[in-house]
Amino acid sequence: MDARRQRAFLNPRGGRRAALRLAAFALIGVWGAGGAWAQVTSTGVIATASGASALFRVSGVRDGGGTVDAWARVGSDAAFGVVWRYAHVFGPLGNVIVEGGTDLLLPSVATGADPGFRWAIGARGVFGPVAASLRLDAGTVGEDELDATLRPDAPRRVLGVRPGAWDAGARASVTYRIDRESAIAFDPRIRVVDGDVVAFAIATLRRAGLRDDLDLWLGVEGGVLAEAGAAAVGAGVIWTRRREPDSSIRLWIGGDGERVLPGIEGLVSARSPGASWALAVGWVPHRLDTSTWRVTFDAATDAPPPVGATWRVRATVVGTPSGHAARSSTRDSPTFSVSLALERARAAPPGARVDFDGP
């Protein structure tokens, strides 16, 4: 080992800088090479409370009988991940997708934190009137830290666990279509976060025909986090317009044994030739594994010629945890994420079989 490599090996910060640079170059290379075969490539920027980063993403890269998606975020810190997905059609019985992936976060040198990672494996499919999914995952960094717009639940942040602590959990979803007008769904999830158990479940009923373009929605949900518990019942309507995405409003009334906890969720979305947008807002203090409030905005529009791509803007603002947690003193300030990306669709390689899309 030469002297320079020996100094980098003995100096943790120097080694972390080298790893950060190596990861950045490797991921940019994957984006450049995979982009030639990907169905969709994306590049852009993202700004969060911790700074700005460059974004790279490729989706639908063919790998034998499966497809691969890869993404990278490079800035003051670096994060990247890869998902392998295999789809199989069982004739008239239905379709099944099996997928697995891993993600890595390399914190900035200034924080002195160790790298964090996540892995996940799951399956989902449709068999006649039933759609079901199961996902198992574990790691030392939260999914909201890897992608602030990924999912609303963030138990690590709510509990204020130490950096590098382990968590592991499972989530499932089953939807059964009773008839053409009615469908019921059940979505449970459970997670162990640094020794604390977090569990949540929601059951819903959707009934079409409340009016010409309105569906009725009913729900009941509840959960536990450490030694706290809460539950709620909800009702709402879904506005279903022809050739337009759904919009909805849901009202909740809940409690934690001491207080009445009202809540509300709303979604407004629209689509026009060459553009689409959606705005979602929520105030849900009864949900223990997420923040009290959340606002998300997603818009896409065709870029003018000769670019031949789509501009996409995504913004999320997340409030402080609800305060039910045993360590509620760890509550912090709201966080935000704003990204702007240029997505370019490409034709699949000659002879490639395009399976149905993921979520």
RATA-V389013 format. One record per run of one state. SS is the DSSP state (~ for helix, > for strand, _ for the rest). FROM is the first residue (numbers start at 1). LEN is the number of residues. If there is no record, write none. Layout:
BEGIN
SS|FROM|LEN, SS|FROM|LEN
END
This chain:
BEGIN
_|1|2, ~|3|8, _|11|1, ~|12|23, _|35|5, >|40|9, _|49|2, >|51|13, _|64|2, >|66|10, _|76|2, >|78|12, _|90|1, ~|91|3, >|94|13, _|107|2, ~|109|3, _|112|4, >|116|12, _|128|2, >|130|10, _|140|3, ~|143|4, _|147|6, >|153|1, _|154|1, ~|155|5, _|160|7, >|167|11, _|178|4, >|182|12, _|194|2, >|196|16, _|212|2, >|214|12, _|226|2, >|228|12, _|240|7, >|247|9, _|256|4, >|260|13, _|273|2, >|275|9, _|284|6, >|290|2, _|292|1, >|293|10, _|303|7, >|310|9, _|319|2, >|321|1, _|322|6, ~|328|3, _|331|4, >|335|11, _|346|14
END
